[in-house]
Amino acid sequence: MALHPNQMSFQGHAKAIASLGIPLIGGHLAQFAIGITDTIMLGWYGVGELAAVTLASSYFFVCFILGSGFAFAVMPIVASANAQNDHQRIRRSTRMGLWLSVVFAISIMPFLWFAGDVLLLLGQEPSVAKQAGDYLQIAGWGIFPALLVMVLRSYLGGLERAQIVLWVTVLAAVVNAAANAVFIFGAFGLPAFGITGAALASLLTQIVSFTVIIAYALKQLPEHDLLRNLHKPDWIMMREIWRHGFPIGLTAVSEVTLFSASGIMMGWLGTNVLAAHGIAVSLSGLVFMLHLGLSNVATIRVSNALGRIDPIHLKRGAVVISIISFSIACVTIFFFLITRESLVGLYLATDDPQRNEIIAIGATLVAISGLFQLVDAMQAVALGLLRGLLDTKIPMCLAALSYWAFGIPTGYILSITMGLGGIGVWIGLVIGLAAAGVLLMSRFWFYSLPRVFKEIANNVN
């Protein structure tokens, strides 16, 4: 098998990954900053509101990430079509991604509207469940623009136009912070709306994001004409997006519900424990955005190499991305261990009477969360590599097995049955993520990648 004439060295791959990865990572960090802003500002407003928005955000994210599978399916299809200069396939896949996202948002909206009742059935404290439900009756409408933005971000990412993804998300973070300051605490003659204000700010931010990103796509990429025949279903492409997008969504929601289930178990242990857990999840999620960005890079570069029939490029890129992600995880572990108390303290008002107790609980959880960065990074990058090959169904099963058969039962047994409390829940998280990382990486390197090499060799011969 001959090398592709444009074959890159390992150093060349690292530069290309950085060029694409830095803006994608920045975009994910800016997106995550929106959630952190809500958490920090509501932490300043009150511990009860902090616990409620932690619960509400977890609930919303489960719904959102399940629907995001269609957007994630668009990315490798667009990247591969872009390598072949196939504008029609780019348009068709993006358009059906938008279609399926809207259909999903309509179907999930009742679960967001009645979230307060659902959380009560899950055993949450009535006051916290009510506030979380009130938040989602407003912020829940953001599921429509949020999912559409995800499709357009995947479309632009697949075209390697990552800079605009970054700047749109930065703009959204700025809008969210300003709106939070006005609506949560009151300004310009408006009263302090508290958690309701945070919901209004979130909805406004999603609408602004969608408006800006669709305007960019239509103006700067007229050759794709995304809105052409938007009202007409493309059943063949819709089935393809569904076939890959639904397993991707279920895979993502399996991981998210691992954390959501941990949040529910933390809620059983008390408001302060739940608040500390929310802070630890927020910090861990911040670092996860780095690996999620690299996971997107993995998907784009693998599918692009596959579209150009360049297997050596594909393999080298996978190696370099894995090394970069491992290195970031090691640095994170060290940083979390030496700064954990200071990090938790950032989320709490200095005069909060429960500050010291929450810091004590949160510092321990952050230390443990630092230790699972390696396995979290491993499973994130593995999923990105597999999606680049459009290998989605078996990875879905492997991920669900890891999170639900290993992670959640272990967390429950250690925290509730054996009385380890929050520490037990987080050990369960580590075990679930470790199982996923090992199984998914093994599938990519020992099954999916050799299969692709064999198929390419057979086609060449």
LUMSE-425285 format. One record per residue (C-alpha): x, y, z. Coordinates in nm, 3 decimals, m for minus. Layout:
<pts>
+---------+---------+---------+
|       X |       Y |       Z |
+---------+---------+---------+
|       X |       Y |       Z |
...
+---------+---------+---------+
</pts>
This chain:
<pts>
+---------+---------+---------+
|       X |       Y |       Z |
+---------+---------+---------+
|   0.000 |   0.000 |   0.000 |
|   0.165 |   0.324 |  m0.110 |
|   0.179 |   0.635 |   0.105 |
|  m0.050 |   0.920 |   0.008 |
|   0.158 |   1.184 |  m0.174 |
|   0.057 |   1.447 |   0.083 |
|   0.136 |   1.223 |   0.380 |
|   0.218 |   1.423 |   0.693 |
|   0.486 |   1.355 |   0.952 |
|   0.389 |   1.322 |   1.318 |
|   0.498 |   1.683 |   1.370 |
|   0.283 |   1.792 |   1.076 |
|  m0.015 |   1.611 |   1.227 |
|   0.041 |   1.784 |   1.560 |
|   0.041 |   2.126 |   1.389 |
|  m0.271 |   2.046 |   1.187 |
|  m0.450 |   1.912 |   1.494 |
|  m0.358 |   2.224 |   1.690 |
|  m0.475 |   2.451 |   1.408 |
|  m0.816 |   2.283 |   1.398 |
|  m0.833 |   2.178 |   1.762 |
|  m0.757 |   2.507 |   1.939 |
|  m1.062 |   2.693 |   1.801 |
|  m1.284 |   2.386 |   1.847 |
|  m1.165 |   2.346 |   2.206 |
|  m1.210 |   2.719 |   2.256 |
|  m1.564 |   2.691 |   2.125 |
|  m1.645 |   2.410 |   2.368 |
|  m1.487 |   2.603 |   2.655 |
|  m1.691 |   2.911 |   2.568 |
|  m2.004 |   2.697 |   2.552 |
|  m1.923 |   2.545 |   2.888 |
|  m1.856 |   2.892 |   3.028 |
|  m2.226 |   2.959 |   2.986 |
|  m2.309 |   2.680 |   3.230 |
|  m2.031 |   2.782 |   3.467 |
|  m2.155 |   3.141 |   3.463 |
|  m2.503 |   3.023 |   3.565 |
|  m2.355 |   2.806 |   3.840 |
|  m2.122 |   3.070 |   3.984 |
|  m2.374 |   3.355 |   3.972 |
|  m2.650 |   3.147 |   4.126 |
|  m2.399 |   3.025 |   4.387 |
|  m2.354 |   3.390 |   4.480 |
|  m2.730 |   3.435 |   4.486 |
|  m2.802 |   3.136 |   4.714 |
|  m2.710 |   2.771 |   4.784 |
|  m3.069 |   2.655 |   4.724 |
|  m3.068 |   2.813 |   4.379 |
|  m2.728 |   2.658 |   4.308 |
|  m2.858 |   2.310 |   4.394 |
|  m3.169 |   2.366 |   4.180 |
|  m2.981 |   2.484 |   3.871 |
|  m2.735 |   2.193 |   3.912 |
|  m3.030 |   1.954 |   3.897 |
|  m3.205 |   2.144 |   3.616 |
|  m2.890 |   2.170 |   3.405 |
|  m2.827 |   1.796 |   3.435 |
|  m3.186 |   1.723 |   3.331 |
|  m3.174 |   1.962 |   3.036 |
|  m2.837 |   1.830 |   2.923 |
|  m2.967 |   1.471 |   2.909 |
|  m3.240 |   1.586 |   2.670 |
|  m3.005 |   1.808 |   2.473 |
|  m2.726 |   1.554 |   2.429 |
|  m2.966 |   1.282 |   2.312 |
|  m3.087 |   1.516 |   2.038 |
|  m2.731 |   1.624 |   1.958 |
|  m2.657 |   1.283 |   1.811 |
|  m2.796 |   1.402 |   1.477 |
|  m2.555 |   1.696 |   1.479 |
|  m2.261 |   1.469 |   1.560 |
|  m2.362 |   1.245 |   1.268 |
|  m2.352 |   1.544 |   1.032 |
|  m1.987 |   1.622 |   1.113 |
|  m1.815 |   1.311 |   0.964 |
|  m2.046 |   1.307 |   0.662 |
|  m1.971 |   1.673 |   0.586 |
|  m1.597 |   1.625 |   0.642 |
|  m1.583 |   1.325 |   0.408 |
|  m1.798 |   1.501 |   0.145 |
|  m1.580 |   1.811 |   0.173 |
|  m1.271 |   1.601 |   0.096 |
|  m1.449 |   1.489 |  m0.222 |
|  m1.580 |   1.842 |  m0.299 |
|  m1.938 |   1.711 |  m0.292 |
|  m2.148 |   2.021 |  m0.216 |
|  m2.476 |   1.841 |  m0.268 |
|  m2.402 |   1.579 |  m0.003 |
|  m2.290 |   1.854 |   0.237 |
|  m2.620 |   2.037 |   0.189 |
|  m2.835 |   1.724 |   0.213 |
|  m2.676 |   1.597 |   0.534 |
|  m2.689 |   1.936 |   0.706 |
|  m3.048 |   1.999 |   0.601 |
|  m3.168 |   1.662 |   0.734 |
|  m2.970 |   1.716 |   1.052 |
|  m3.175 |   2.033 |   1.102 |
|  m3.496 |   1.846 |   1.028 |
|  m3.432 |   1.568 |   1.277 |
|  m3.323 |   1.815 |   1.543 |
|  m3.651 |   2.006 |   1.520 |
|  m3.856 |   1.685 |   1.531 |
|  m3.664 |   1.570 |   1.838 |
|  m3.706 |   1.908 |   2.013 |
|  m4.084 |   1.895 |   1.963 |
|  m4.100 |   1.541 |   2.105 |
|  m3.886 |   1.617 |   2.411 |
|  m4.049 |   1.947 |   2.508 |
|  m4.321 |   1.792 |   2.731 |
|  m4.051 |   1.627 |   2.943 |
|  m3.888 |   1.966 |   2.993 |
|  m4.215 |   2.143 |   3.070 |
|  m4.311 |   1.891 |   3.342 |
|  m3.955 |   1.845 |   3.471 |
|  m4.051 |   1.951 |   3.825 |
|  m4.295 |   1.661 |   3.856 |
|  m4.041 |   1.417 |   3.714 |
|  m3.775 |   1.529 |   3.962 |
|  m4.019 |   1.484 |   4.250 |
|  m4.082 |   1.126 |   4.134 |
|  m3.703 |   1.075 |   4.138 |
|  m3.694 |   1.158 |   4.508 |
|  m3.554 |   1.510 |   4.500 |
|  m3.632 |   1.761 |   4.774 |
|  m3.964 |   1.934 |   4.689 |
|  m3.825 |   2.288 |   4.712 |
|  m3.527 |   2.208 |   4.488 |
|  m3.744 |   2.015 |   4.239 |
|  m3.990 |   2.306 |   4.216 |
|  m3.720 |   2.563 |   4.146 |
|  m3.557 |   2.334 |   3.890 |
|  m3.895 |   2.283 |   3.721 |
|  m3.964 |   2.656 |   3.711 |
|  m3.622 |   2.711 |   3.553 |
|  m3.684 |   2.452 |   3.281 |
|  m4.030 |   2.583 |   3.189 |
|  m3.844 |   2.885 |   3.052 |
|  m3.495 |   2.759 |   2.965 |
|  m3.638 |   2.438 |   2.816 |
|  m3.757 |   2.626 |   2.506 |
|  m3.390 |   2.681 |   2.429 |
|  m3.372 |   2.317 |   2.316 |
|  m3.488 |   2.430 |   1.969 |
|  m3.217 |   2.688 |   1.890 |
|  m2.956 |   2.490 |   2.088 |
|  m2.993 |   2.178 |   1.872 |
|  m3.000 |   2.378 |   1.550 |
|  m2.681 |   2.553 |   1.656 |
|  m2.519 |   2.214 |   1.721 |
|  m2.600 |   2.099 |   1.366 |
|  m2.457 |   2.418 |   1.216 |
|  m2.147 |   2.394 |   1.437 |
|  m2.093 |   2.038 |   1.314 |
|  m2.145 |   2.151 |   0.954 |
|  m1.886 |   2.430 |   0.992 |
|  m1.652 |   2.205 |   1.189 |
|  m1.667 |   1.940 |   0.917 |
|  m1.564 |   2.212 |   0.671 |
|  m1.275 |   2.297 |   0.910 |
|  m1.416 |   2.646 |   0.964 |
|  m1.353 |   2.621 |   1.334 |
|  m1.270 |   2.989 |   1.390 |
|  m1.628 |   3.103 |   1.337 |
|  m1.752 |   2.829 |   1.572 |
|  m1.521 |   2.971 |   1.839 |
|  m1.624 |   3.335 |   1.792 |
|  m1.996 |   3.266 |   1.782 |
|  m1.968 |   3.072 |   2.106 |
|  m1.756 |   3.342 |   2.270 |
|  m2.024 |   3.594 |   2.174 |
|  m2.285 |   3.366 |   2.331 |
|  m2.085 |   3.343 |   2.654 |
|  m2.058 |   3.721 |   2.674 |
|  m2.430 |   3.766 |   2.608 |
|  m2.511 |   3.505 |   2.872 |
|  m2.290 |   3.666 |   3.137 |
|  m2.438 |   4.011 |   3.073 |
|  m2.795 |   3.879 |   3.069 |
|  m2.732 |   3.685 |   3.391 |
|  m2.606 |   3.998 |   3.564 |
|  m2.917 |   4.187 |   3.461 |
|  m3.184 |   3.922 |   3.514 |
|  m3.051 |   3.732 |   3.819 |
|  m2.951 |   4.029 |   4.034 |
|  m3.156 |   4.305 |   3.875 |
|  m3.035 |   4.611 |   3.682 |
|  m3.162 |   4.897 |   3.465 |
|  m3.477 |   4.919 |   3.672 |
|  m3.553 |   4.545 |   3.651 |
|  m3.606 |   4.345 |   3.972 |
|  m3.384 |   4.052 |   4.074 |
|  m3.541 |   3.742 |   3.915 |
|  m3.297 |   3.491 |   4.069 |
|  m3.314 |   3.147 |   3.910 |
|  m3.590 |   3.263 |   3.672 |
|  m3.350 |   3.530 |   3.548 |
|  m3.088 |   3.267 |   3.477 |
|  m3.345 |   3.079 |   3.267 |
|  m3.431 |   3.392 |   3.068 |
|  m3.061 |   3.460 |   3.008 |
|  m3.007 |   3.105 |   2.887 |
|  m3.294 |   3.121 |   2.639 |
|  m3.183 |   3.461 |   2.507 |
|  m2.828 |   3.331 |   2.460 |
|  m2.943 |   3.031 |   2.254 |
|  m3.154 |   3.253 |   2.027 |
|  m2.865 |   3.497 |   1.967 |
|  m2.627 |   3.207 |   1.890 |
|  m2.860 |   3.059 |   1.629 |
|  m2.925 |   3.395 |   1.464 |
|  m2.555 |   3.471 |   1.424 |
|  m2.442 |   3.127 |   1.305 |
|  m2.716 |   3.079 |   1.045 |
|  m2.652 |   3.429 |   0.912 |
|  m2.282 |   3.344 |   0.871 |
|  m2.352 |   3.013 |   0.697 |
|  m2.591 |   3.169 |   0.446 |
|  m2.369 |   3.467 |   0.370 |
|  m2.023 |   3.309 |   0.362 |
|  m2.109 |   2.970 |   0.208 |
|  m2.369 |   3.044 |  m0.062 |
|  m2.246 |   2.748 |  m0.269 |
|  m2.410 |   2.511 |  m0.018 |
|  m2.745 |   2.695 |  m0.026 |
|  m2.855 |   2.530 |   0.299 |
|  m3.213 |   2.653 |   0.286 |
|  m3.283 |   2.524 |  m0.066 |
|  m3.586 |   2.293 |  m0.053 |
|  m3.572 |   2.306 |   0.327 |
|  m3.942 |   2.216 |   0.342 |
|  m3.891 |   1.893 |   0.147 |
|  m3.783 |   1.574 |   0.329 |
|  m3.485 |   1.386 |   0.189 |
|  m3.575 |   1.038 |   0.310 |
|  m3.256 |   0.865 |   0.199 |
|  m3.028 |   1.113 |   0.376 |
|  m3.262 |   1.135 |   0.673 |
|  m3.229 |   0.758 |   0.722 |
|  m2.851 |   0.786 |   0.704 |
|  m2.840 |   1.066 |   0.963 |
|  m3.083 |   0.872 |   1.183 |
|  m2.887 |   0.548 |   1.146 |
|  m2.570 |   0.708 |   1.281 |
|  m2.715 |   0.995 |   1.484 |
|  m2.947 |   0.798 |   1.708 |
|  m2.673 |   0.558 |   1.832 |
|  m2.441 |   0.856 |   1.882 |
|  m2.710 |   1.033 |   2.085 |
|  m2.773 |   0.723 |   2.296 |
|  m2.400 |   0.682 |   2.352 |
|  m2.369 |   1.040 |   2.469 |
|  m2.678 |   1.022 |   2.685 |
|  m2.547 |   0.702 |   2.846 |
|  m2.249 |   0.899 |   2.972 |
|  m2.453 |   1.204 |   3.065 |
|  m2.704 |   0.995 |   3.259 |
|  m2.413 |   0.838 |   3.445 |
|  m2.344 |   1.186 |   3.581 |
|  m2.714 |   1.268 |   3.615 |
|  m2.772 |   0.951 |   3.815 |
|  m2.480 |   1.049 |   4.032 |
|  m2.645 |   1.389 |   4.083 |
|  m2.969 |   1.221 |   4.188 |
|  m2.783 |   1.003 |   4.438 |
|  m2.606 |   1.313 |   4.567 |
|  m2.946 |   1.478 |   4.608 |
|  m3.043 |   1.194 |   4.841 |
|  m2.742 |   1.282 |   5.056 |
|  m2.842 |   1.648 |   5.113 |
|  m2.838 |   1.995 |   4.958 |
|  m2.479 |   2.078 |   5.057 |
|  m2.350 |   1.751 |   4.913 |
|  m2.543 |   1.814 |   4.592 |
|  m2.405 |   2.167 |   4.569 |
|  m2.048 |   2.039 |   4.620 |
|  m2.108 |   1.771 |   4.358 |
|  m2.232 |   2.033 |   4.114 |
|  m1.911 |   2.230 |   4.159 |
|  m1.692 |   1.921 |   4.109 |
|  m1.888 |   1.820 |   3.797 |
|  m1.858 |   2.174 |   3.666 |
|  m1.479 |   2.175 |   3.704 |
|  m1.442 |   1.827 |   3.555 |
|  m1.671 |   1.923 |   3.269 |
|  m1.456 |   2.226 |   3.199 |
|  m1.153 |   2.003 |   3.141 |
|  m1.366 |   1.756 |   2.947 |
|  m1.429 |   2.032 |   2.692 |
|  m1.060 |   2.003 |   2.596 |
|  m1.098 |   1.634 |   2.524 |
|  m1.435 |   1.687 |   2.354 |
|  m1.267 |   1.936 |   2.120 |
|  m0.997 |   1.679 |   2.043 |
|  m1.271 |   1.420 |   1.993 |
|  m1.427 |   1.647 |   1.729 |
|  m1.086 |   1.691 |   1.565 |
|  m1.047 |   1.313 |   1.562 |
|  m1.383 |   1.273 |   1.388 |
|  m1.308 |   1.540 |   1.128 |
|  m0.957 |   1.424 |   1.043 |
|  m1.041 |   1.054 |   1.036 |
|  m1.344 |   1.104 |   0.812 |
|  m1.149 |   1.347 |   0.592 |
|  m0.866 |   1.095 |   0.553 |
|  m1.121 |   0.824 |   0.480 |
|  m1.281 |   1.042 |   0.211 |
|  m0.936 |   1.086 |   0.049 |
|  m0.859 |   0.713 |   0.090 |
|  m0.549 |   0.787 |   0.297 |
|  m0.519 |   0.518 |   0.570 |
|  m0.166 |   0.606 |   0.686 |
|  m0.273 |   0.966 |   0.742 |
|  m0.571 |   0.834 |   0.937 |
|  m0.360 |   0.615 |   1.166 |
|  m0.093 |   0.875 |   1.237 |
|  m0.353 |   1.137 |   1.317 |
|  m0.521 |   0.900 |   1.563 |
|  m0.190 |   0.836 |   1.741 |
|  m0.107 |   1.207 |   1.772 |
|  m0.452 |   1.302 |   1.899 |
|  m0.438 |   1.026 |   2.161 |
|  m0.097 |   1.145 |   2.284 |
|  m0.212 |   1.507 |   2.308 |
|  m0.523 |   1.410 |   2.504 |
|  m0.317 |   1.193 |   2.744 |
|  m0.076 |   1.479 |   2.808 |
|  m0.358 |   1.723 |   2.886 |
|  m0.508 |   1.472 |   3.131 |
|  m0.179 |   1.438 |   3.319 |
|  m0.145 |   1.815 |   3.359 |
|  m0.505 |   1.837 |   3.480 |
|  m0.452 |   1.575 |   3.748 |
|  m0.163 |   1.773 |   3.896 |
|  m0.352 |   2.104 |   3.879 |
|  m0.666 |   1.970 |   4.045 |
|  m0.474 |   1.808 |   4.329 |
|  m0.288 |   2.125 |   4.429 |
|  m0.568 |   2.381 |   4.385 |
|  m0.888 |   2.193 |   4.472 |
|  m0.995 |   2.401 |   4.775 |
|  m0.935 |   2.731 |   4.598 |
|  m1.128 |   2.612 |   4.293 |
|  m1.433 |   2.511 |   4.497 |
|  m1.425 |   2.842 |   4.685 |
|  m1.466 |   3.035 |   4.360 |
|  m1.823 |   2.910 |   4.332 |
|  m1.939 |   3.034 |   4.674 |
|  m2.002 |   3.372 |   4.831 |
|  m1.742 |   3.453 |   5.099 |
|  m2.010 |   3.521 |   5.363 |
|  m2.217 |   3.208 |   5.291 |
|  m2.265 |   3.028 |   5.627 |
|  m2.237 |   2.688 |   5.454 |
|  m1.922 |   2.780 |   5.262 |
|  m1.672 |   2.585 |   5.475 |
|  m1.877 |   2.264 |   5.475 |
|  m1.928 |   2.273 |   5.098 |
|  m1.558 |   2.345 |   5.038 |
|  m1.459 |   2.049 |   5.257 |
|  m1.690 |   1.813 |   5.066 |
|  m1.613 |   1.961 |   4.726 |
|  m1.234 |   1.954 |   4.767 |
|  m1.241 |   1.576 |   4.819 |
|  m1.464 |   1.524 |   4.516 |
|  m1.244 |   1.747 |   4.297 |
|  m0.937 |   1.545 |   4.400 |
|  m1.109 |   1.224 |   4.289 |
|  m1.233 |   1.389 |   3.969 |
|  m0.874 |   1.476 |   3.885 |
|  m0.783 |   1.110 |   3.903 |
|  m1.039 |   1.000 |   3.642 |
|  m0.923 |   1.253 |   3.383 |
|  m0.711 |   0.987 |   3.212 |
|  m1.000 |   0.746 |   3.155 |
|  m1.243 |   1.025 |   3.066 |
|  m0.999 |   1.151 |   2.804 |
|  m0.951 |   0.799 |   2.669 |
|  m1.319 |   0.728 |   2.613 |
|  m1.387 |   1.073 |   2.463 |
|  m1.112 |   1.047 |   2.202 |
|  m1.200 |   0.685 |   2.124 |
|  m1.558 |   0.784 |   2.049 |
|  m1.438 |   1.063 |   1.819 |
|  m1.213 |   0.824 |   1.627 |
|  m1.489 |   0.566 |   1.589 |
|  m1.740 |   0.827 |   1.471 |
|  m1.496 |   0.934 |   1.203 |
|  m1.529 |   0.582 |   1.065 |
|  m1.909 |   0.598 |   1.114 |
|  m1.878 |   0.308 |   1.358 |
|  m2.159 |   0.396 |   1.599 |
|  m2.383 |   0.101 |   1.694 |
|  m2.139 |  m0.129 |   1.876 |
|  m1.969 |   0.166 |   2.053 |
|  m2.315 |   0.263 |   2.179 |
|  m2.355 |  m0.081 |   2.336 |
|  m2.004 |  m0.078 |   2.484 |
|  m2.055 |   0.266 |   2.635 |
|  m2.397 |   0.183 |   2.780 |
|  m2.259 |  m0.139 |   2.929 |
|  m1.971 |   0.050 |   3.091 |
|  m2.172 |   0.334 |   3.236 |
|  m2.483 |   0.146 |   3.344 |
|  m2.357 |  m0.204 |   3.427 |
|  m2.037 |  m0.091 |   3.599 |
|  m2.047 |   0.280 |   3.684 |
|  m2.393 |   0.341 |   3.831 |
|  m2.430 |   0.015 |   4.031 |
|  m2.083 |   0.059 |   4.178 |
|  m2.159 |   0.417 |   4.276 |
|  m2.487 |   0.316 |   4.439 |
|  m2.338 |   0.026 |   4.633 |
|  m2.041 |   0.227 |   4.760 |
|  m2.232 |   0.546 |   4.842 |
|  m2.567 |   0.423 |   4.973 |
|  m2.522 |   0.059 |   5.074 |
|  m2.168 |   0.088 |   5.214 |
|  m2.211 |   0.443 |   5.341 |
|  m1.919 |   0.613 |   5.161 |
|  m2.142 |   0.899 |   5.054 |
|  m2.020 |   1.129 |   4.779 |
|  m1.682 |   0.956 |   4.758 |
|  m1.854 |   0.629 |   4.668 |
|  m2.053 |   0.796 |   4.392 |
|  m1.737 |   0.937 |   4.235 |
|  m1.552 |   0.607 |   4.254 |
|  m1.842 |   0.464 |   4.053 |
|  m1.787 |   0.736 |   3.795 |
|  m1.419 |   0.641 |   3.767 |
|  m1.498 |   0.273 |   3.716 |
|  m1.764 |   0.341 |   3.452 |
|  m1.541 |   0.574 |   3.252 |
|  m1.242 |   0.339 |   3.280 |
|  m1.443 |   0.048 |   3.141 |
|  m1.565 |   0.263 |   2.851 |
|  m1.216 |   0.392 |   2.773 |
|  m1.061 |   0.046 |   2.755 |
|  m1.343 |  m0.112 |   2.553 |
|  m1.377 |   0.172 |   2.301 |
|  m1.005 |   0.217 |   2.241 |
|  m0.971 |  m0.158 |   2.195 |
|  m1.246 |  m0.158 |   1.934 |
|  m1.086 |   0.123 |   1.735 |
|  m0.729 |  m0.012 |   1.730 |
|  m0.798 |  m0.386 |   1.711 |
|  m1.116 |  m0.403 |   1.502 |
|  m1.237 |  m0.088 |   1.326 |
|  m0.903 |   0.045 |   1.203 |
|  m0.775 |  m0.293 |   1.071 |
|  m1.110 |  m0.345 |   0.899 |
|  m1.079 |  m0.009 |   0.719 |
|  m0.721 |  m0.088 |   0.613 |
|  m0.836 |  m0.424 |   0.476 |
|  m1.127 |  m0.269 |   0.283 |
|  m0.902 |  m0.003 |   0.129 |
|  m0.641 |  m0.265 |   0.033 |
|  m0.907 |  m0.482 |  m0.130 |
|  m1.042 |  m0.186 |  m0.328 |
|  m0.694 |  m0.087 |  m0.444 |
|  m0.616 |  m0.442 |  m0.554 |
+---------+---------+---------+
</pts>
